[in-house]
Amino acid sequence: MEDIDPDHMTLLGELLNEIAHNIIRHCPAGCEFDCSVMLHDDVAEVTQYNSVTHPADKK
C-alpha cells in the first residue's frame, strides 16, 4: 500500500470535518447516521446518510 500524500490527507481531513459539522447541524439528536470513506488513487468517495425519521416518531 502506498503512503497517502500529506496534502491529500489535509484535504481529506477538512472534508471529513465539514461532513461531521453537516451531520451535527442537520441530523436531529438521537437519529442514526453513518459515514463511509473509500480512498483509491486520487479519488475519495464519501457516503453519508442518516435515518429518515426521528427515533421519537417511531411507534
N, C-alpha and C positions, 0 to 999 in steps of 0.2 A: 504494500500500500504506500502510495506517495504521500509526502507531507503536504498539508494544505498551505498555500501562500498566506503569509500573515495579513496582507491587505484583504484577501478574501475572507479570512476569519473575522477581521474587524467589521467588514460589510455584513457578514452573516450575523454577527453578534448584534449589530444595530437593527437588522431586520427582525430578529427574534425578540429584541426588546420592544420594538414597535408592535409586533403581534401580541405580546403579553399585555401591553397597555391597551390595545384594542379589545382583548378578551375581558380585561378588568372593566373597561368603560361600557361595553355593550352586553356582556353576559350577566344576567341577574344573579345575585348571590344565591348559592345553593344549586345552580344549574351545572350540569356536567359539560365538560369541554375536553377536547383532545387536540393535540397539535403534533404533527409528524414532519420530520425534515429528512429529505433524501439528497445526498450530495453525489454528483457524478461529474467528473472533469470540471468544467467551468459552469456547471448548472446546479442551482439549488432549487428543489421542488418542495414547497411548503404547503401543507394541507392543514387547515384549522377548521374545526366545526364544533358546534355546541348543540345542546338539546333544544328542541323547538318550544317546549313548554316548561314553565317553572315547576319545580317539584311540588309546591303547594297546590298547584292546579290539577295534579294527578289524583284520580279518585280510585 
